[in-house]
């Protein structure tokens, strides 16, 4: 038996042909790093102590006039944002409006595993289950205010300053939005309203007692006439709190609608992601798992009425509740009516109204929100619901395709005549003439590549440059929230928006000599702010490149081995990997193309050099 070597040792060696790709080799083996995980790692703002260590002028105070969070509103974070906005003069009295910025209106979700074996909760919007502080800031900006986000770590670091800031906000009559506040167990039979959801801090008392409005208000124990629960040590477990900052320039309403419409594809194509309580699927996949669950008799056979009642909620009525709360159809219909030049609103409104109609069809079939138990027991009845759900999943595809059609229309409208496909013969003729002129200088005899294999690998030259990099990261922690790869992705995403040359991506991922991952962005000059990330000298040089299917280990191996064989049999190139010139990976296709072909295209680059005898 051969000597055992770690993956890190293997990955630090020069390139060689492999039989099977290590799972961690693919730069996107964990796709949720680019979606949900980055939100949890959102950087906390700082806040100054308004009393400089002194005591506030009041010892107790409550906001008595404010818009309370109601149980029926369901998108509780959006309801809390709406209440703060009204206090700041937004004039918007509908919490659904903010669901267009948080993604709740557009993100359909269900348990990722058929039958929901872990009882994953699906009855509310995505922000109820995933902490997304960026979306809160975006919603505040929509009514013209900056938003100061304070993380749990920052609260613990400077508890007194945060408590004093809460008191100042309450004294001004502005509630403080909070997410994840809970200090009592859930009690579904005598529910007191303490769930880790969006809520409002609207008062304070001595000894750091806070008065909090959660969605369940009047008529429950420990809730006063103003809708507050009294909570001690309220900030111990909170995920984050949000203060209203200074007024900012408010975008016009058309820009607000455009921003929400532009975000829809991202919410419809979220990859499966996990939170503290379970694993979720989104968009079309959510509808498919939901339908598969209803079609499987094994989840519903031989159940008592009590058992079936629980299953009915967990496996069907909870996600149906979330779908019923969405007002996406109304939002897009209104946008299309108010702004006829918002072409995507015109395209999307009929599709979302069809989605709304399918939701109503389920209501009609069930004769209400909950299907009767005697009908829900039968396979044929559940099949009727499942068929409608699959149609709703099909609408997700139609929505995404509408964006692609629109992009194509815009490209054709704006494309110069010389790039039109009808000009292709002229272009080919020009290329042929140029090739004929240069043929005497081409050393074709130096190559032994077969004619049928000459177009399988590209030879390119990457220029030497500065590269901002994440630094090496190894093991499972490589993609952890708050880790160096996540921090790099957040910086790179913002910095790359400044680029004017969008002809090709500039970010590459590789395995450094010590193994693991390293991610870098090629830059023309060192940015003024790299957020503490390293800057290295990238040597550039010749590379052999070919396209693989991202996150597909079998296809990766095929392309990987194919490039190596091509180089070895070329007769004019040799592999040239060193500690500084590593093999690279780069996803080159735009994100929306994945919705059309079903995968991301990844270029694999292998450093090569020209054989001495062919120079």
C-alpha positions in Angstrom: 0.0 0.0 0.0 1.3 3.4 -1.0 2.2 6.2 1.5 -0.8 8.3 2.5 -0.6 12.0 1.7 -3.0 14.8 2.7 -5.1 16.7 0.1 -3.0 19.8 0.9 0.2 18.0 0.0 -1.3 16.6 -3.3 -2.8 20.0 -4.3 0.6 21.8 -3.8 2.3 19.6 -6.4 2.8 20.7 -10.0 0.0 19.7 -12.4 -0.5 16.0 -13.2 -3.3 14.0 -14.7 -6.0 13.0 -12.1 -8.6 10.2 -12.0 -11.0 12.0 -9.8 -11.2 15.6 -8.7 -11.2 16.4 -5.0 -14.5 17.9 -4.0 -12.9 21.0 -2.7 -11.0 21.7 -5.9 -14.0 23.5 -7.6 -14.0 27.2 -6.7 -17.8 26.9 -6.3 -18.1 23.6 -4.5 -20.2 25.6 -1.9 -22.3 27.9 -4.0 -24.2 29.3 -1.0 -21.0 31.3 -0.2 -22.1 33.7 -2.9 -25.6 34.1 -1.6 -26.8 33.5 1.9 -23.5 33.2 3.7 -22.2 36.5 2.6 -25.3 38.2 4.1 -24.6 36.8 7.6 -21.0 38.1 7.4 -22.2 41.7 6.7 -19.9 44.2 8.4 -21.3 46.0 11.5 -21.4 49.8 11.5 -20.0 51.8 14.5 -22.1 53.9 16.8 -21.0 56.7 19.1 -22.3 56.8 22.7 -24.5 59.9 22.7 -24.0 60.5 26.4 -20.2 59.9 26.5 -20.6 57.5 29.4 -23.1 59.6 31.3 -26.7 58.7 32.2 -29.5 59.6 29.7 -31.9 62.3 30.9 -34.8 59.9 31.2 -35.1 56.6 33.1 -38.2 55.3 31.3 -40.1 56.1 28.2 -42.5 54.5 25.6 -43.6 55.3 22.1 -47.4 55.0 22.4 -48.5 56.0 18.9 -47.0 53.8 16.2 -48.0 51.2 13.6 -47.9 47.8 15.4 -46.8 44.6 13.8 -49.9 42.4 13.2 -49.9 38.6 13.1 -51.6 38.5 9.7 -49.0 40.6 8.0 -46.6 37.6 8.0 -43.6 39.4 6.6 -42.7 40.7 10.0 -39.4 42.4 9.1 -41.1 44.3 6.3 -43.9 45.3 8.8 -41.3 46.6 11.2 -39.6 48.6 8.5 -42.9 50.1 7.5 -43.6 51.3 11.0 -40.2 53.0 11.2 -40.7 54.6 7.8 -44.1 56.0 8.9 -42.5 57.6 11.9 -39.9 59.2 9.6 -42.5 60.6 7.3 -42.5 58.0 4.4 -46.3 58.1 4.0 -46.2 54.5 2.9 -48.7 52.5 5.0 -48.3 49.1 3.3 -45.7 46.7 4.5 -45.8 44.8 1.2 -44.0 47.8 -0.4 -40.8 46.9 1.5 -41.1 43.2 0.6 -40.0 44.2 -2.9 -36.6 45.2 -1.5 -36.1 42.5 1.0 -36.9 39.8 -1.6 -39.9 38.4 0.4 -42.3 39.1 -2.4 -40.2 37.2 -5.0 -38.5 34.4 -3.1 -40.5 31.2 -3.0 -39.2 28.7 -0.5 -39.7 25.1 0.7 -37.7 22.6 2.6 -34.9 21.2 0.4 -35.7 17.6 1.4 -38.9 15.9 0.3 -41.3 15.4 3.2 -39.6 18.1 5.3 -38.2 15.5 7.8 -36.6 18.3 9.9 -39.8 20.4 10.2 -38.2 23.4 8.5 -40.4 26.4 8.8 -41.8 27.8 5.5 -44.7 30.0 6.5 -43.1 33.4 6.2 -40.7 35.3 3.9 -37.0 34.6 3.3 -36.0 37.4 5.7 -37.7 35.5 8.5 -35.2 32.6 8.1 -32.1 34.3 6.7 -30.4 37.3 8.2 -30.0 39.9 5.4 -29.0 43.3 6.9 -28.1 44.7 3.4 -31.8 44.4 2.4 -32.9 46.4 5.5 -30.5 49.2 4.5 -31.8 49.1 0.9 -35.4 49.4 2.3 -34.5 52.4 4.5 -32.9 54.1 1.5 -36.2 53.7 -0.4 -37.8 56.2 2.0 -34.8 58.5 2.1 -32.8 57.5 5.3 -29.4 56.0 6.0 -29.6 52.9 8.2 -27.0 52.1 10.9 -26.6 48.3 11.4 -25.2 47.0 14.7 -24.3 43.4 14.9 -24.5 41.2 18.0 -20.7 41.3 18.3 -20.7 45.1 18.2 -23.4 45.2 20.8 -21.3 43.0 23.2 -18.3 45.1 22.4 -20.0 48.4 23.4 -23.3 47.5 25.2 -23.7 50.8 27.0 -23.3 52.9 23.9 -25.9 50.8 22.1 -28.4 51.0 24.9 -28.0 54.7 25.1 -28.5 55.0 21.4 -31.8 53.0 21.7 -33.0 55.4 24.4 -32.2 58.4 22.3 -34.1 57.0 19.4 -37.1 56.2 21.6 -37.0 59.7 23.0 -37.2 61.0 19.5 -40.2 58.8 18.8 -38.4 56.5 16.4 -38.6 52.8 17.1 -35.5 50.7 16.7 -35.8 47.7 14.3 -34.4 44.4 15.7 -34.0 41.0 14.2 -33.6 37.7 16.2 -34.7 39.0 19.5 -35.9 36.2 21.8 -35.3 35.3 25.4 -38.2 33.0 26.2 -39.1 29.6 24.7 -41.7 29.2 22.0 -45.1 28.2 23.3 -47.5 27.5 20.5 -50.5 26.8 22.7 -50.2 30.0 24.7 -47.9 32.0 22.4 -46.4 35.2 23.9 -45.0 36.4 20.6 -41.3 35.9 21.3 -39.8 34.5 18.0 -36.5 35.4 16.4 -38.1 37.6 13.8 -38.3 41.3 12.8 -39.7 43.4 15.7 -39.6 46.9 17.2 -38.0 48.3 20.3 -40.3 51.1 21.3 -39.6 51.7 25.0 -37.2 51.3 27.9 -37.2 51.2 31.6 -34.6 51.1 34.4 -32.1 48.3 34.6 -31.9 48.0 30.8 -35.4 46.6 30.5 -36.8 47.0 26.9 -40.4 47.2 25.6 -40.7 45.3 22.4 -43.5 45.0 19.9 -43.6 41.6 18.3 -46.2 40.5 15.8 -48.6 38.9 18.3 -49.9 41.8 20.3 -53.3 42.2 22.1 -54.9 39.6 24.3 -51.8 37.6 25.2 -49.9 37.4 28.5 -47.2 39.9 29.3 -48.4 42.4 26.6 -49.4 45.8 27.6 -52.0 48.2 26.2 -49.5 49.6 23.7 -48.6 46.2 22.3 -45.3 45.8 24.1 -43.7 42.7 25.7 -41.4 43.5 28.6 -38.0 41.8 28.0 -35.0 41.7 30.3 -31.6 41.1 28.8 -33.2 41.6 25.4 -30.0 42.1 23.4 -28.2 39.0 24.6 -29.2 36.8 21.6 -30.3 39.4 19.0 -28.8 39.0 15.6 -28.7 42.7 14.8 -30.4 46.0 15.3 -31.0 48.9 13.0 -31.1 52.6 13.8 -32.5 55.3 11.5 -29.5 57.4 10.4 -29.4 60.8 8.7 -31.7 61.7 5.8 -30.2 60.9 2.4 -31.2 61.8 -1.2 -34.3 59.8 -1.9 -34.3 58.1 -5.3 -37.3 58.9 -7.5 -40.1 56.3 -7.5 -39.2 55.0 -10.9 -35.7 54.2 -9.8 -37.2 52.4 -6.8 -39.4 50.2 -9.0 -36.5 49.6 -11.4 -34.2 48.5 -8.6 -36.8 46.0 -7.3 -37.4 44.6 -10.8 -33.7 44.2 -11.5 -33.3 42.1 -8.3 -36.0 39.4 -9.2 -33.8 36.9 -11.1 -31.4 36.8 -8.1 -34.2 35.9 -5.7 -35.7 33.3 -8.1 -32.3 31.5 -8.6 -31.0 31.3 -5.1 -29.2 28.0 -4.7 -30.2 25.7 -1.8 -29.0 27.2 1.5 -29.0 26.3 5.2 -29.8 28.3 8.3 -29.8 27.3 12.0 -32.9 25.2 11.7 -32.7 23.5 8.3 -32.1 23.3 4.6 -34.2 25.3 2.1 -34.8 25.2 -1.7 -35.9 28.3 -3.6 -37.8 29.3 -6.8 -38.8 26.5 -9.2 -37.0 23.9 -7.1 -39.1 24.8 -4.0 -42.3 24.2 -6.0 -40.9 20.9 -7.3 -40.1 19.6 -3.8 -43.4 20.8 -2.5 -45.3 19.0 -5.3 -43.1 15.8 -4.9 -44.0 15.8 -1.2 -47.8 16.0 -1.8 -47.6 13.2 -4.4 -45.9 10.8 -2.1 -48.6 8.8 -0.2 -46.1 7.5 2.4 -46.2 10.9 4.2 -50.0 10.8 4.6 -51.0 7.2 5.0 -52.4 5.8 8.3 -52.5 9.2 10.1 -54.9 10.2 12.8 -56.8 13.5 12.4 -54.4 15.2 14.8 -51.3 13.9 13.0 -52.7 14.8 9.6 -53.7 18.2 10.8 -50.0 18.8 11.8 -48.7 17.4 8.6 -51.2 19.5 6.6 -49.7 22.6 8.0 -46.1 21.6 7.9 -46.0 20.1 4.4 -48.5 22.3 2.6 -50.4 25.2 4.4 -47.2 26.8 5.8 -45.6 27.4 2.4 -49.0 28.2 0.9 -49.3 30.9 3.6 -46.0 32.4 2.3 -47.2 32.4 -1.3 -50.6 34.0 -0.3 -48.7 36.9 1.4 -46.8 37.8 -1.7 -48.0 41.0 -3.5 -45.6 40.7 -6.4 -48.4 40.7 -9.0 -49.9 43.9 -7.6 -46.5 45.6 -7.4 -45.7 44.8 -11.0 -49.1 45.7 -12.3 -48.9 49.1 -10.6 -45.4 49.6 -11.9 -46.5 48.8 -15.5 -49.4 51.2 -15.2 -47.5 54.1 -13.6 -44.3 53.7 -15.7 -45.0 52.3 -19.2 -41.4 52.8 -20.1 -40.4 50.1 -17.5 -40.5 47.4 -20.2 -39.7 44.5 -17.8 -42.7 45.5 -15.6 -44.9 45.2 -18.7 -43.4 41.8 -19.5 -43.6 40.5 -15.9 -47.0 41.7 -14.8 -49.0 39.1 -16.8 -46.7 36.3 -15.5 -47.0 37.3 -11.9 -50.8 37.7 -12.3 -50.8 34.1 -13.7 -48.9 33.1 -10.6 -51.5 34.9 -8.5 -54.3 33.1 -10.4 -52.7 29.7 -9.7 -52.6 30.6 -6.0 -56.3 31.4 -6.1 -57.0 28.2 -8.0 -55.5 26.3 -5.0 -57.8 28.3 -2.7 -60.8 27.4 -4.8 -59.8 23.7 -4.9 -59.4 23.7 -1.1 -62.5 25.8 -0.5 -60.4 28.1 1.7 -56.9 28.4 3.1 -56.7 24.9 4.6 -57.9 21.8 2.6 -60.4 19.6 4.5 -58.7 16.6 6.2 -60.9 14.0 4.4 -59.9 15.4 1.0 -56.3 15.9 2.0 -56.0 12.2 2.8 -56.7 11.3 -0.8 -53.9 11.0 -3.4 -56.0 12.4 -6.3 -56.9 15.5 -4.4 -53.2 16.2 -3.4 -52.2 15.5 -7.0 -54.5 18.3 -8.2 -52.7 20.7 -5.8 -49.3 19.3 -6.9 -50.1 19.9 -10.6 -50.9 23.6 -9.9 -47.6 23.9 -7.9 -45.7 22.5 -10.9 -47.3 25.1 -13.1 -46.2 27.8 -10.6 -42.7 26.4 -10.9 -43.0 26.7 -14.7 -43.9 30.4 -14.3 -40.5 30.9 -12.5 -38.8 29.7 -15.7 -41.0 32.0 -17.9 -40.1 35.0 -15.7 -36.4 34.3 -16.0 -36.7 33.7 -19.8 -38.4 37.1 -20.1 -35.3 38.7 -18.8 -33.2 36.8 -21.4 -35.5 37.8 -24.2 -35.4 41.4 -23.1 -31.6 41.4 -22.9 -31.4 39.9 -26.4 -33.8 42.6 -27.7 -31.7 45.3 -26.2 -28.5 43.9 -27.5 -29.9 43.6 -31.1 -31.3 47.1 -30.8 -28.0 48.6 -29.7 -25.5 46.4 -31.6 -23.4 48.1 -34.3 -24.2 47.0 -37.8 -20.7 45.5 -38.2 -21.4 43.0 -35.4 -24.6 41.8 -37.0 -24.7 38.0 -37.9 -25.5 39.0 -41.5 -22.1 40.6 -41.7 -20.4 37.4 -40.8 -19.3 36.3 -44.3 -17.5 39.7 -44.8 -15.7 39.2 -41.5 -14.7 35.7 -42.4 -13.4 37.0 -45.8 -11.3 39.6 -44.0 -9.9 37.1 -41.6 -9.0 34.7 -44.5 -7.1 37.5 -46.3 -5.2 38.4 -43.1 -4.3 34.7 -42.5 -3.1 34.3 -46.0 -0.7 37.3 -45.6 0.7 35.9 -42.4 1.0 32.2 -43.4 4.7 32.4 -44.4 5.6 33.4 -40.8 3.6 30.6 -39.1 5.8 27.6 -37.9 3.1 25.0 -38.4 5.6 22.2 -38.6 6.5 22.8 -35.0 3.2 21.5 -33.9 2.1 17.8 -33.8 -1.5 18.5 -32.8 -4.0 16.6 -34.9 -6.3 18.7 -37.1 -9.5 17.6 -35.3 -8.0 18.6 -31.9 -6.6 22.0 -32.8 -9.7 23.9 -31.6 -10.1 22.1 -28.2 -7.7 24.3 -26.3 -7.0 28.0 -26.4 -3.5 29.5 -25.9 -3.7 32.9 -24.3 -1.3 35.3 -22.6 -2.3 36.9 -19.3 -0.4 40.1 -18.6 1.7 40.6 -15.5 -0.1 42.8 -13.0 -1.0 43.6 -9.4 -3.7 41.4 -7.9 -5.7 41.9 -4.8 -6.1 38.6 -3.1 -8.0 36.9 -0.3 -4.8 35.1 0.9 -4.8 31.3 1.3 -7.6 29.5 3.1 -7.8 25.8 3.8 -10.3 23.2 5.0 -14.0 23.6 5.6 -13.4 27.1 7.0 -12.3 28.4 3.6 -15.9 29.4 2.8 -17.0 30.2 6.4 -19.0 33.4 7.0 -16.6 36.2 7.9 -13.7 34.2 6.5 -11.1 35.6 4.1 -12.8 34.3 0.9 -16.1 35.8 2.0 -14.5 39.1 2.9 -12.7 39.1 -0.5 -16.0 38.4 -2.4 -17.7 41.3 -0.6 -14.9 43.7 -1.5 -14.4 42.4 -5.0 -18.2 42.6 -5.8 -18.3 46.3 -4.9 -14.9 47.2 -6.5 -15.6 45.4 -9.8 -18.7 47.6 -10.3 -16.3 50.5 -11.1 -14.9 48.8 -14.1 -15.6 50.2 -17.5 -14.1 47.4 -19.5 -16.6 44.5 -19.0 -15.2 42.4 -21.9 -14.0 39.6 -19.6 -13.9 38.7 -15.9 -10.7 39.6 -13.9 -11.2 37.3 -10.9 -9.4 34.0 -10.6 -9.2 31.3 -8.1 -6.3 28.8 -7.5 -4.9 26.4 -5.1 -1.8 27.9 -3.4 1.3 25.8 -2.7 0.1 25.0 0.8 -3.2 23.7 -0.6 -6.8 25.0 -0.1 -8.1 28.1 -2.0 -7.0 31.6 -2.9 -9.0 34.1 -4.8 -7.7 37.2 -6.6 -8.7 40.2 -8.7 -6.4 41.6 -11.3 -6.2 45.4 -11.1 -4.6 48.1 -13.2 -3.3 49.9 -10.1 -3.5 49.2 -6.4 -6.9 50.5 -5.1 -6.9 53.1 -2.4 -9.1 50.8 -0.2 -8.5 47.1 -0.3 -10.3 46.5 3.0 -7.1 45.0 4.5 -6.7 42.4 1.7 -3.2 41.4 0.4 -1.8 42.7 -2.9 0.5 40.4 -4.8 2.5 40.5 -8.0 0.9 38.2 -10.6 3.6 37.2 -13.1 1.2 36.5 -16.0 2.5 34.5 -19.0 1.2 31.8 -21.4 -1.7 29.6 -20.4 -3.6 26.7 -22.1 -7.3 27.1 -21.4 -10.5 25.3 -22.0 -14.1 25.4 -20.8 -15.5 23.0 -18.1 -18.9 22.8 -16.4 -18.5 24.4 -13.0 -19.1 22.2 -9.9 -19.3 19.1 -12.1 -16.4 16.9 -10.9 -16.6 14.4 -13.8 -16.6 17.1 -16.5 -13.8 18.9 -14.6 -11.7 15.8 -14.8 -12.4 15.4 -18.5 -11.3 18.9 -19.3 -8.4 18.9 -16.8 -7.0 15.7 -18.3 -7.8 16.8 -21.9 -5.7 20.0 -21.5 -2.8 18.1 -20.1 -2.9 15.6 -22.9 -3.2 18.4 -25.5 -0.1 20.2 -24.1 1.9 17.0 -23.8 1.2 16.1 -27.4 1.5 19.6 -28.9 5.2 19.2 -29.7 5.7 22.9 -29.0 4.6 23.6 -25.4 5.5 22.2 -21.9 3.8 22.6 -18.6 5.3 25.4 -16.5 3.6 25.5 -13.1 5.6 27.0 -10.2 4.7 28.3 -6.8 3.9 31.7 -8.3 2.3 30.5 -11.5 -0.5 28.2 -10.5 -3.4 26.6 -12.4 -6.4 29.0 -12.4 -10.1 28.8 -12.5 -12.5 31.6 -13.6 -16.3 31.5 -14.3 -16.6 33.4 -17.6 -20.4 33.1 -18.3 -22.7 35.8 -16.9 -25.0 34.6 -14.0 -28.2 34.8 -16.1 -26.8 32.4 -18.7 -27.0 29.6 -16.1 -30.8 29.9 -16.2 -30.7 29.1 -20.0 -28.1 26.3 -20.2 -28.3 25.0 -16.6 -24.7 25.5 -15.5 -21.9 28.1 -15.2 -19.0 27.9 -17.7 -15.6 27.8 -16.0 -12.4 28.3 -17.8 -9.5 26.2 -16.5 -6.0 27.8 -17.2 -2.8 25.8 -17.1 0.6 27.7 -17.1 2.7 26.6 -20.1 6.0 27.6 -21.8 7.3 27.3 -25.3 9.7 24.4 -25.9 13.2 25.7 -26.4 13.7 24.0 -29.7 10.6 25.7 -31.3 11.5 29.3 -30.3 
